[in-house]
C-alpha cells in the first residue's frame, strides 16, 4: 500500500509517518519545510519504503502528479490557526482548501484532517457530526470548505480534530495544553482570558491512531465526518489550567479581561460516532502534561522554533 502525505514533516505527520512505515506501507512525504523542521523525519531515511519530496502544495500540478500513483492520500499540509490564516488569506485558501480538493479529485482513498473550530460557538448542547457548522475565522471556513467538497462527492473521510496536545519530533508549543504547561513551568503563572470557553482535546498519537484506524476501515467510513477527541476532556480554559496546576502546584492562575480567541471556540463535542466503530484514545490530558513537563528542559532554549507562526 502506497501512502502520500503532504505536510508530513509537521507536528502530526512526524508521528504518523513512522507508524505507517512500521505497518510495511510505502510512504511519500511532500513538504516545503516552511518552519525549518528539517530533522523531524531523519529517523526514517534508513527505510527503503520512505521517500521525501521537497515541494509546495500550492504548486498544484506538481503535487497532483506526485500523488497520482499512490493508494491513499493524507493531506496534512495546512496553515493552522486563525491568526496565521488572517495574515495570508489567499495562502490559507490555497493550502487548506484548494490543494485538498485537487487531491480529492484524483479519485484515490483520501483521509483529511479538519477542525472542531468549525462548530464555532456551539452553545450548551453537545456538538456531534450532525450539528451545524458555523466557522468564524478564515482558518475554520477554509477547512470546512475542503470537508464539504469531500463529503458532497462521497470522496473520502474527514476527521474533525479536537485541539491536539502532546510531544512530537516536530514539537509545537502554540497549542493550548502544551502552551499552558510551558508557561506554568517558565513563569509559574497562567493568565487566562475567556476562561469559561470550552473546547475538546486529543493527544497527537491518538490522532495518528485514528488515521491508522481509517485506513483499516476505509470502506465502512468513507463519505462521512468524525469528531476525534477525548470524551473525558471537554474542558474550559479554567479547568485545563487547574489540571496543569495539579502537576505544577506552584502555578498561580490569574483571570484577565484582556484577550480574545479569534476563532471563538466554545463548544462541547461528542466523539461517540468514531468510538462506536471501535476506535478509542490511549492518552489522557494528564499524560500530555507529564510529557511536556519532562521535555521542558530539552525545548526551552529553542522554544521559538516550535510555533506555527
N, C-alpha and C positions, 0 to 999 in steps of 0.2 A: 504494500500500500504506500503510495507516494503522497506526502502532505506538503502543502505550500503555505508558509506562514509569513505574512507581511508584518513588519514591526516586531520580528521575532527576537530581537536582542533587547527588548524592553523589559519592564517590570514583570509582566505576566509571561511573556514569551521565553525569557531566560530560565524560567522554572518549567514551562510546558515542553520546550524542545527536548531536554534530556528525558522526560517521561515518554515522549513519542519514540525516541531512539531506543529506549530500553525495551519497548514493545516490538522492536525489529522493523519499524517503519523507516522509509526513506524520507528525509526532511530537508526541504529547501527553505532557507530564511532569506527574505528580501527586505533590506533595511538600509536607510541612508545614514544611520548612526548620528542623528541630529543632535543628540545630547552628549556625544563623545564617549558612549558606553562601549568602547571597542573591545573590552576584555570580558564582557558578560557571557560570551559563548565560547571562550577559549577552551574550556574543558571538553568541548565536543569535537574539536577539529581532528582528533585522532581517528574518529569514527568514519569509515568509508561510506556510511549511509547519510552523512551530513554534508550539506552544500550551502555556501553563503554567496549571495549576490548583493553587491552594493548598488542600491538604486532607490529612486524616489517614486513613491506611488502616484505622484502627480504626473509622472510620465506614463500616461495610461496605456499607450500602445506597448511599451516595454513590459510593464507589469503583467498585462494580459498575455503577452507572448510567453513570458517566463512561467506563467501559471498553467497554461493550457494542457500540458502533458501530465498533470497531477490528478489524483483521485479525489482529494479532499482539500478544501481551501479554508484557512482560518485567518481572516483579515484583522490583525491586531493593531496595525498602524493607525494612529489616531492623534489628533490634538485634544488632550484630555483637560477638561475643566473649563468653567465659564470664563475666567479671566484671560486665559491663553487664547481661546476662540474669539473673544471680543476684540483682542488685539489684531487679529488677522482673519476676518470673517471669510474671505474668499478661499484662503487655505483650509479653513475649517470645513467648508462645504466640499472642497475638492478631496480632502483626505478622509473625512469622516463619513461622507455620503457617496460621492461620485466614484471613488476607487472601489468601494464595496459593491456598488451597482454594476460597474463594469465586470468585476469578477463573478458576481452572481449570474450575469448574463451568459457566462461560459457554459452553464448547464451542469456544472460539477456539483458534488456534495459540498455544501458550504455551511459553516457554523460561525456566527458573528457575535461579538460582544456589544451589547448596548448598555443602557444605564437605568437604574431606578429613578434617576432625576427626571426622567420623562413623566413621572407622576406629578411633578410639581408640588403644589400644596395639596396633600391628599385628604386632609380633614381627619375626623376621628375614626372613620371606617377603615378596615383592613384593605389594602390595595392588593388585588390579585390580577391575573392576566386579562381579566375582562373589564377591569377598571379603565375609565377614560384616561388617555394620555394628554397632558396639558403642559408640555415643557415651556419653560420661561426663557432660558438662555439660548444662544446660538449653539452651544455645545449640546444641550438637550434636544433642540429641534433638529440638528444635523444627524444625530444618532437615531432619533425616531423616524426620520425620513428614510434612512437606509433600511431600517426594520420594515417599514411599510412596503417598500418595494419588494423585499424578500417574501413577506407573508402574502401580499397580493398576488404574487406569482407562484406561490407554493414552492419557493425555490430553495429553502434552507431552514435552519434553526437559529433562533435569536435568544441569547441569554441576557436578560436584564439584570446586570450585576449590581449588587449592593456595594457600599463603599469598601474597597479592598484594604487589607492590612497584612502585616507580617513581613518576613525577611525574604530577600531575593538577591541573586547575583547582580542584578541591576536595581539596587535599592532605591526606594522613593521615600522621602520624608515629608512630602507635602500632602499626604493622605492623613485623614483626621486622627486615627488611632496612633499611627507612627509619629505624627507631629506632636500630639499630646504627650507621648512618652518622652520624646527628646526634649521638649520644653520643660517638662517636670524634672528631668534629670539635670538639665543645664541651668535652669532658672529657679528651680524649686517652687515654681508657681505656674498656674494656668489662669489666663484671663479669658473669660467666656462672654461672647455676645450671642444673642438669640439662643440662650441656654436651654430654652424649652423646646427648640426644634428637634424633631426626632428623625432618625434615619436607621437603616439596617446596615449590617456589616458582614464581611466574609473574608476568610483567610485566602491569600493568593494561591496556596497549594490546593485548597478546596475548589477554587475557580478552575484550576487546571484539571482537577479530578472530574469536574462537570464536563469539560471538553472531551476528556477521555471517555466518559460515560456516553456522551452524544455520538461519538464515533462508533461505539459498540452497539448503540441502539438507534442508529440514524433513521431507518425506515419507519420505526414506530413514532419518532418525534418530529419528523420533517413537517414543515409548514406551520409551525407553532412557536410561540414565545414562552419563555420560562423565567420566572424570578429565580435568582441564585443568591441566597443569603442565609444567615444564621437565624433560625426561628427564635432562638433564645436571646437575640441581640437586636431587638427593636428598642433602641435607647435614645434618650435625649442627650444633648451635649453635657448637661449636668451629670446625668447618670454615668456617662462614659468617663468624665473627669473623676467622679467618685471611685470608679473602678480602678483607674490609674493610681489614685491615692491609696488604695488598698495595698498596692505593690510598692509604692513610694510614699510612705506615711508623712514625710517631711513636706509634701506638696501643699501649698496654700492655694485655694481656689477663690478667684476674685470675679465677681459679676461686673459686667461693663455694659453701659447703654450705647457704646460706640462700636460700630461694626455691623456688617450686613452680608449675608450669603447671597451672591448674585444669582444663584440657581434657586433660591427659596426652597431648599429641600426640607420638607416637613411632612413625613408620612409614616404610616405603619405598613409593613409589607408581609404578605403571606408567601411562603415558599412551598406550600403543600403540594402543588401540581408536580414539581420535579421530584419531591420526596416520595410521592405516591408511585413513581416509576421505579424506585429502588435506590436513588442517589441519596446520600446523606453526608454532611460535613464531618471532618475528623478533628478540626481545630476550633478552640474557643477563643473568645476575646482575651481571656487570661493567658492562653498560650502565646498569642501575638504580643501582648505586653511584655511577657518574660523574654521573648526573643529580642525585642528591640532594646530592652534594658541590657541584656547580655552583649548585644552588638554595639552598644553606645561608644565604648572606648575605641572600637575599630573604625567608626564612621565620623566621629566628632570633628576630626581635623580636616575633613574634606566634605563637610555636610552640604555645601552649596552645589556639589556635583550630583546630589540625589534629589533634585527637584525638577519637575517638568515645566519649568518656566524660567 
